[in-house]
Amino acid sequence: MEIFRELQSNSDGIMVIRYSYMQMIRFEDIVCVYTDRPYLVIVTKEKVKSHLLQFSIKQMIDILPGNFCICNQSTIVNVDYLTVWQKRKEEYWIRLITDHEFKVSRRCRNTLKGKWRFVYKLPEVEWVVTE
């Protein structure tokens, strides 16, 4: 897998650059971004393709539009692709359309839940609880 060392963004997406190779990734195609230290992995819906970047989560969240939310200290998710919100014992987990699962930190829980509910215009309800 190639490591991209430069990143440029515009209103439609991000351009990842590696020497003479450039690729445009549209924001609507990004499912999630997570750390695989020291890199960031961008997962897209197209064939669950991953891209390695040498950037921080903080740098990436500043570039991404409002439908992206931090899930925990090492993960950003696109709430448009969130399919399951689940409580397991005392922890909350989410699942995306790509079957990636991530634990939701306490600090990020309300923000993520609010953005997801806003996207689908859901009323305030009890969330699915499975043990």
Secondary structure, DSSP 8 states (H G I E B T S, - for coil): --EE-EEEE-SSEEEEEETTEEEEEEGGGEEEEEEETTEEEEEESGGG-EEEE---HHHHHHHS-TTEEEEETTEEEEGGGEEEEEEETTEEEEEETT--EEEE-HHHHHHHHHHHHHHHT--S----B--
